């Protein structure tokens, strides 16, 4: 029996799935509302202003394909923004760009959770790949050691998700502070920026919850086999 279709699995992770669906709806709706409200700068210009004000002239800004594909690359010291965020002068664009600039500031200031998260990336990738393979093999062939090894590796994914939460929350806090202090967004407009960033944060919470509940499910299966 494939445990991915186990009703218990669906019941256990259902809160995370529902939260994830709500988070996706929230980010789409808040982003759509915020991108209709004009901002004095484009996302790229706002990010450049924030980075320069923080003394990070060495951090480049590039436009990349995709929708909401924005991210900061700590290895290359490059802020990569989707076309809509890079080009548009909207509250949605400056909010997202400022959030990614917040990650660059974290990197420059040696923000501890970011360092831990970046260090955990290779192990988390191993856990999501090899860990899941071992879990599947352990379940199919009923081999306890394989299942346990998969659980331990998948726990690395959960650790990554958990440590990622303060990183994302802190980047949003830095973004809101910089946008206000530099006068890019006024108090009335900040309401829309906060809604976009809060909705984005909710997606990370949902992903973390799903990872935790999935791990608990596999631990439950392993414990029942031992009994």
C-alpha atoms as a printed R data frame, in Angstrom:
    type eleno elety resid chain resno      x      y       z
1   ATOM     1    CA   UNK     A     1  0.000  0.000   0.000
2   ATOM     2    CA   UNK     A     2  1.372  3.435  -0.900
3   ATOM     3    CA   UNK     A     3  1.203  5.582   2.207
4   ATOM     4    CA   UNK     A     4  0.848  8.731   0.142
5   ATOM     5    CA   UNK     A     5 -2.769  7.644  -0.332
6   ATOM     6    CA   UNK     A     6 -3.220  6.681   3.311
7   ATOM     7    CA   UNK     A     7 -6.308  8.538   4.637
8   ATOM     8    CA   UNK     A     8 -4.405  9.148   7.866
9   ATOM     9    CA   UNK     A     9 -1.736 11.029   5.940
10  ATOM    10    CA   UNK     A    10 -4.306 13.279   4.277
11  ATOM    11    CA   UNK     A    11 -6.034 13.907   7.616
12  ATOM    12    CA   UNK     A    12 -2.758 14.761   9.366
13  ATOM    13    CA   UNK     A    13 -1.540 17.229   6.752
14  ATOM    14    CA   UNK     A    14 -4.985 18.690   5.931
15  ATOM    15    CA   UNK     A    15 -4.493 21.763   8.190
16  ATOM    16    CA   UNK     A    16 -1.305 22.623   6.295
17  ATOM    17    CA   UNK     A    17 -2.966 22.041   2.914
18  ATOM    18    CA   UNK     A    18 -5.884 24.293   3.819
19  ATOM    19    CA   UNK     A    19 -3.536 26.965   5.156
20  ATOM    20    CA   UNK     A    20 -1.484 26.709   1.965
21  ATOM    21    CA   UNK     A    21 -4.543 27.203  -0.227
22  ATOM    22    CA   UNK     A    22 -5.604 30.200   1.865
23  ATOM    23    CA   UNK     A    23 -2.073 31.632   1.678
24  ATOM    24    CA   UNK     A    24 -2.003 31.309  -2.118
25  ATOM    25    CA   UNK     A    25 -5.373 33.021  -2.379
26  ATOM    26    CA   UNK     A    26 -4.216 35.807  -0.047
27  ATOM    27    CA   UNK     A    27 -0.977 36.497  -1.879
28  ATOM    28    CA   UNK     A    28 -2.699 36.573  -5.265
29  ATOM    29    CA   UNK     A    29 -5.462 38.887  -4.072
30  ATOM    30    CA   UNK     A    30 -3.253 41.251  -2.045
31  ATOM    31    CA   UNK     A    31 -0.651 41.392  -4.799
32  ATOM    32    CA   UNK     A    32 -3.339 42.189  -7.389
33  ATOM    33    CA   UNK     A    33 -4.680 45.008  -5.200
34  ATOM    34    CA   UNK     A    34 -1.259 46.475  -4.360
35  ATOM    35    CA   UNK     A    35  0.007 46.459  -7.938
36  ATOM    36    CA   UNK     A    36 -2.865 48.778  -8.918
37  ATOM    37    CA   UNK     A    37 -1.564 51.494  -6.576
38  ATOM    38    CA   UNK     A    38  1.267 53.641  -7.904
39  ATOM    39    CA   UNK     A    39  4.588 54.074  -6.142
40  ATOM    40    CA   UNK     A    40  7.209 56.794  -6.766
41  ATOM    41    CA   UNK     A    41  9.845 54.228  -7.803
42  ATOM    42    CA   UNK     A    42  9.985 50.974  -9.693
43  ATOM    43    CA   UNK     A    43 10.859 47.827  -7.788
44  ATOM    44    CA   UNK     A    44 14.407 47.897  -9.156
45  ATOM    45    CA   UNK     A    45 14.887 51.580  -8.276
46  ATOM    46    CA   UNK     A    46 13.489 51.064  -4.770
47  ATOM    47    CA   UNK     A    47 15.789 48.097  -4.186
48  ATOM    48    CA   UNK     A    48 18.775 50.095  -5.488
49  ATOM    49    CA   UNK     A    49 17.943 52.984  -3.160
50  ATOM    50    CA   UNK     A    50 17.665 50.647  -0.161
51  ATOM    51    CA   UNK     A    51 20.884 48.807  -0.988
52  ATOM    52    CA   UNK     A    52 22.855 52.002  -1.572
53  ATOM    53    CA   UNK     A    53 21.540 53.505   1.664
54  ATOM    54    CA   UNK     A    54 22.800 50.400   3.474
55  ATOM    55    CA   UNK     A    55 26.218 50.723   1.850
56  ATOM    56    CA   UNK     A    56 25.678 47.740  -0.431
57  ATOM    57    CA   UNK     A    57 26.653 49.260  -3.763
58  ATOM    58    CA   UNK     A    58 28.406 45.968  -4.549
59  ATOM    59    CA   UNK     A    59 25.088 44.097  -4.723
60  ATOM    60    CA   UNK     A    60 23.837 44.002  -8.309
61  ATOM    61    CA   UNK     A    61 20.194 43.900  -9.424
62  ATOM    62    CA   UNK     A    62 19.141 41.771 -12.387
63  ATOM    63    CA   UNK     A    63 15.877 41.072 -14.158
64  ATOM    64    CA   UNK     A    64 14.971 37.402 -14.572
65  ATOM    65    CA   UNK     A    65 12.027 35.641 -16.265
66  ATOM    66    CA   UNK     A    66  9.006 34.396 -14.363
67  ATOM    67    CA   UNK     A    67  6.257 35.608 -12.067
68  ATOM    68    CA   UNK     A    68  7.082 36.149  -8.385
69  ATOM    69    CA   UNK     A    69 10.446 34.478  -9.049
70  ATOM    70    CA   UNK     A    70 12.227 37.178  -7.061
71  ATOM    71    CA   UNK     A    71 15.120 36.183  -4.811
72  ATOM    72    CA   UNK     A    72 18.504 37.206  -3.471
73  ATOM    73    CA   UNK     A    73 21.546 35.089  -4.373
74  ATOM    74    CA   UNK     A    74 24.037 35.315  -1.477
75  ATOM    75    CA   UNK     A    75 26.770 33.527  -3.438
76  ATOM    76    CA   UNK     A    76 26.776 35.970  -6.355
77  ATOM    77    CA   UNK     A    77 25.625 38.973  -4.296
78  ATOM    78    CA   UNK     A    78 22.851 39.605  -6.819
79  ATOM    79    CA   UNK     A    79 19.241 40.622  -6.319
80  ATOM    80    CA   UNK     A    80 17.143 38.953  -9.024
81  ATOM    81    CA   UNK     A    81 13.697 40.390  -9.730
82  ATOM    82    CA   UNK     A    82 10.883 39.224 -12.002
83  ATOM    83    CA   UNK     A    83  9.954 41.607 -14.868
84  ATOM    84    CA   UNK     A    84  6.807 42.894 -13.176
85  ATOM    85    CA   UNK     A    85  8.599 43.652  -9.919
86  ATOM    86    CA   UNK     A    86 11.706 45.011 -11.641
87  ATOM    87    CA   UNK     A    87  9.911 47.406 -14.003
88  ATOM    88    CA   UNK     A    88  6.614 48.429 -12.403
89  ATOM    89    CA   UNK     A    89  6.051 51.435 -10.189
90  ATOM    90    CA   UNK     A    90  3.547 49.901  -7.799
91  ATOM    91    CA   UNK     A    91  3.316 49.225  -4.082
92  ATOM    92    CA   UNK     A    92  3.426 45.512  -4.786
93  ATOM    93    CA   UNK     A    93  6.664 45.852  -6.740
94  ATOM    94    CA   UNK     A    94  8.479 48.026  -4.213
95  ATOM    95    CA   UNK     A    95  7.279 45.836  -1.331
96  ATOM    96    CA   UNK     A    96  8.612 42.615  -2.853
97  ATOM    97    CA   UNK     A    97 11.829 44.267  -4.062
98  ATOM    98    CA   UNK     A    98 12.401 45.740  -0.600
99  ATOM    99    CA   UNK     A    99 11.890 42.313   0.964
100 ATOM   100    CA   UNK     A   100 14.613 40.818  -1.244
101 ATOM   101    CA   UNK     A   101 16.857 43.791  -0.465
102 ATOM   102    CA   UNK     A   102 16.248 42.917   3.185
103 ATOM   103    CA   UNK     A   103 17.865 39.527   2.538
104 ATOM   104    CA   UNK     A   104 20.916 41.277   1.077
105 ATOM   105    CA   UNK     A   105 21.169 43.427   4.207
106 ATOM   106    CA   UNK     A   106 20.885 40.293   6.356
107 ATOM   107    CA   UNK     A   107 23.745 38.777   4.399
108 ATOM   108    CA   UNK     A   108 25.908 41.870   4.806
109 ATOM   109    CA   UNK     A   109 25.163 42.101   8.528
110 ATOM   110    CA   UNK     A   110 25.870 38.374   9.093
111 ATOM   111    CA   UNK     A   111 22.355 37.718  10.365
112 ATOM   112    CA   UNK     A   112 22.725 34.426  12.249
113 ATOM   113    CA   UNK     A   113 19.524 32.626  11.110
114 ATOM   114    CA   UNK     A   114 20.414 33.401   7.476
115 ATOM   115    CA   UNK     A   115 23.893 31.924   7.934
116 ATOM   116    CA   UNK     A   116 22.399 28.790   9.502
117 ATOM   117    CA   UNK     A   117 19.783 28.516   6.740
118 ATOM   118    CA   UNK     A   118 22.344 28.879   3.957
119 ATOM   119    CA   UNK     A   119 24.578 26.294   5.614
120 ATOM   120    CA   UNK     A   120 21.622 23.897   5.848
121 ATOM   121    CA   UNK     A   121 20.701 24.137   2.152
122 ATOM   122    CA   UNK     A   122 22.841 21.187   0.895
123 ATOM   123    CA   UNK     A   123 21.605 18.890   3.675
124 ATOM   124    CA   UNK     A   124 18.001 19.996   3.125
125 ATOM   125    CA   UNK     A   125 18.332 19.257  -0.610
126 ATOM   126    CA   UNK     A   126 19.672 15.818   0.277
127 ATOM   127    CA   UNK     A   127 16.771 15.282   2.655
128 ATOM   128    CA   UNK     A   128 14.144 16.234   0.085
129 ATOM   129    CA   UNK     A   129 15.724 13.961  -2.532
130 ATOM   130    CA   UNK     A   130 17.472 10.964  -0.985
131 ATOM   131    CA   UNK     A   131 15.364 11.211   2.169
132 ATOM   132    CA   UNK     A   132 12.099 10.825   0.289
133 ATOM   133    CA   UNK     A   133 13.550  7.972  -1.770
134 ATOM   134    CA   UNK     A   134 14.558  6.102   1.383
135 ATOM   135    CA   UNK     A   135 11.136  6.731   2.906
136 ATOM   136    CA   UNK     A   136  9.391  5.290  -0.155
137 ATOM   137    CA   UNK     A   137 11.678  2.266  -0.312
138 ATOM   138    CA   UNK     A   138 11.339  1.684   3.415
139 ATOM   139    CA   UNK     A   139  7.562  1.751   3.174
140 ATOM   140    CA   UNK     A   140  7.295 -0.415   0.055
141 ATOM   141    CA   UNK     A   141  9.735 -3.108   1.172
142 ATOM   142    CA   UNK     A   142  8.932 -2.782   4.881
143 ATOM   143    CA   UNK     A   143 12.570 -2.212   5.828
144 ATOM   144    CA   UNK     A   144 12.742 -0.359   9.140
145 ATOM   145    CA   UNK     A   145 16.346  0.937   8.865
146 ATOM   146    CA   UNK     A   146 15.613  2.486   5.457
147 ATOM   147    CA   UNK     A   147 12.514  4.175   6.838
148 ATOM   148    CA   UNK     A   148 14.450  5.488   9.830
149 ATOM   149    CA   UNK     A   149 17.228  6.818   7.599
150 ATOM   150    CA   UNK     A   150 14.629  8.559   5.444
151 ATOM   151    CA   UNK     A   151 13.019 10.094   8.527
152 ATOM   152    CA   UNK     A   152 16.362 11.431   9.754
153 ATOM   153    CA   UNK     A   153 17.168 12.952   6.374
154 ATOM   154    CA   UNK     A   154 13.684 14.432   6.012
155 ATOM   155    CA   UNK     A   155 14.113 15.985   9.465
156 ATOM   156    CA   UNK     A   156 16.800 18.142   7.842
157 ATOM   157    CA   UNK     A   157 14.141 19.532   5.503
158 ATOM   158    CA   UNK     A   158 11.956 20.365   8.481
159 ATOM   159    CA   UNK     A   159 14.883 22.088  10.219
160 ATOM   160    CA   UNK     A   160 15.493 24.173   7.095
161 ATOM   161    CA   UNK     A   161 11.834 25.189   6.920
162 ATOM   162    CA   UNK     A   162 11.769 26.153  10.599
163 ATOM   163    CA   UNK     A   163 14.963 28.243  10.479
164 ATOM   164    CA   UNK     A   164 13.705 29.881   7.285
165 ATOM   165    CA   UNK     A   165 10.740 31.459   9.094
166 ATOM   166    CA   UNK     A   166 12.703 34.037  11.147
167 ATOM   167    CA   UNK     A   167 14.785 34.800   8.043
168 ATOM   168    CA   UNK     A   168 11.686 35.680   6.009
169 ATOM   169    CA   UNK     A   169  9.948 37.559   8.825
170 ATOM   170    CA   UNK     A   170 13.069 39.606   9.517
171 ATOM   171    CA   UNK     A   171 13.531 40.457   5.825
172 ATOM   172    CA   UNK     A   172  9.959 41.771   5.701
173 ATOM   173    CA   UNK     A   173 10.517 43.809   8.866
174 ATOM   174    CA   UNK     A   174 13.664 45.327   7.367
175 ATOM   175    CA   UNK     A   175 11.775 46.070   4.153
176 ATOM   176    CA   UNK     A   176  9.007 47.958   5.916
177 ATOM   177    CA   UNK     A   177 11.506 49.931   7.987
178 ATOM   178    CA   UNK     A   178 13.591 50.924   4.972
179 ATOM   179    CA   UNK     A   179 10.591 51.873   2.842
180 ATOM   180    CA   UNK     A   180  9.327 54.134   5.627
181 ATOM   181    CA   UNK     A   181 12.666 55.664   6.631
182 ATOM   182    CA   UNK     A   182 13.672 56.434   3.030
183 ATOM   183    CA   UNK     A   183 10.257 57.913   2.238
184 ATOM   184    CA   UNK     A   184  9.561 55.486  -0.581
185 ATOM   185    CA   UNK     A   185  6.181 54.521   0.872
186 ATOM   186    CA   UNK     A   186  3.988 56.740   3.020
187 ATOM   187    CA   UNK     A   187  1.988 55.647   6.085
188 ATOM   188    CA   UNK     A   188 -1.281 55.248   4.159
189 ATOM   189    CA   UNK     A   189  0.312 53.192   1.399
190 ATOM   190    CA   UNK     A   190  2.251 51.046   3.874
191 ATOM   191    CA   UNK     A   191 -0.979 49.204   4.694
192 ATOM   192    CA   UNK     A   192 -0.938 47.581   1.249
193 ATOM   193    CA   UNK     A   193  2.751 46.687   1.471
194 ATOM   194    CA   UNK     A   194  2.189 45.043   4.848
195 ATOM   195    CA   UNK     A   195 -0.678 42.983   3.448
196 ATOM   196    CA   UNK     A   196  1.465 41.692   0.566
197 ATOM   197    CA   UNK     A   197  4.385 40.801   2.819
198 ATOM   198    CA   UNK     A   198  2.113 39.199   5.426
199 ATOM   199    CA   UNK     A   199  0.447 37.057   2.764
200 ATOM   200    CA   UNK     A   200  3.860 35.991   1.459
201 ATOM   201    CA   UNK     A   201  4.941 35.066   4.998
202 ATOM   202    CA   UNK     A   202  1.841 32.917   5.350
203 ATOM   203    CA   UNK     A   203  3.019 30.714   2.471
204 ATOM   204    CA   UNK     A   204  6.233 29.963   4.390
205 ATOM   205    CA   UNK     A   205  4.245 29.146   7.516
206 ATOM   206    CA   UNK     A   206  2.067 26.732   5.525
207 ATOM   207    CA   UNK     A   207  5.107 25.023   3.975
208 ATOM   208    CA   UNK     A   208  6.744 24.653   7.382
209 ATOM   209    CA   UNK     A   209  3.600 23.237   8.933
210 ATOM   210    CA   UNK     A   210  3.225 20.725   6.104
211 ATOM   211    CA   UNK     A   211  6.833 19.570   6.524
212 ATOM   212    CA   UNK     A   212  6.398 19.147  10.292
213 ATOM   213    CA   UNK     A   213  3.137 17.221   9.967
214 ATOM   214    CA   UNK     A   214  4.596 15.001   7.234
215 ATOM   215    CA   UNK     A   215  7.549 14.182   9.479
216 ATOM   216    CA   UNK     A   216  5.187 13.347  12.341
217 ATOM   217    CA   UNK     A   217  3.254 11.018  10.045
218 ATOM   218    CA   UNK     A   218  6.369  9.062   9.100
219 ATOM   219    CA   UNK     A   219  7.467  8.887  12.730
220 ATOM   220    CA   UNK     A   220  4.027  7.503  13.569
221 ATOM   221    CA   UNK     A   221  4.371  4.845  10.841
222 ATOM   222    CA   UNK     A   222  7.848  3.895  12.033
223 ATOM   223    CA   UNK     A   223  6.708  3.654  15.676
224 ATOM   224    CA   UNK     A   224  3.727  1.475  14.748
225 ATOM   225    CA   UNK     A   225  6.017 -0.925  12.861
226 ATOM   226    CA   UNK     A   226  8.330 -1.233  15.842
227 ATOM   227    CA   UNK     A   227  5.372 -2.018  18.093
